[in-house]
Amino acid sequence: MLIVDDHRLFAEALATILESDNRIEVVGQAHNGEQAVELAAAEKPHVVLMDLQMPKLDGVEATRQIKKKRRSTHVLMLTGSSSSADVARAREAGAAGYVTKDRIASELIDSIIEAAGE
């Protein structure tokens, strides 16, 4: 799994929480959309947990580019927004799912496993 969030502390805390589940291996962290596209190409993660709003390249465009290069990667959008327009944009870009940051860790892990198809 690749974690993409421009808030480093949040990304690091999230990685710690997710790695507590033996079904999840975090292979890297990116802090903007451009890094996300580069790391996804290099690490070939099964799942990318992608923040919607980021510098340099937003999560929707980063998702579009990742899916274009590697269709088998599942992108799960993680954001503070629950706007139906954002959900539609994420789905159109190829996101497998959309979860808000207020979900507790166990719900987030379940969403990741479901997005991965396992």
Beta strands, then each sheet from edge to edge (+ up, - down):
strand 1: 2-4
strand 2: 28-30
strand 3: 47-51
strand 4: 74-79
strand 5: 97-100
sheet 1: 2+ 1+ 3+ 4+ 5+
end
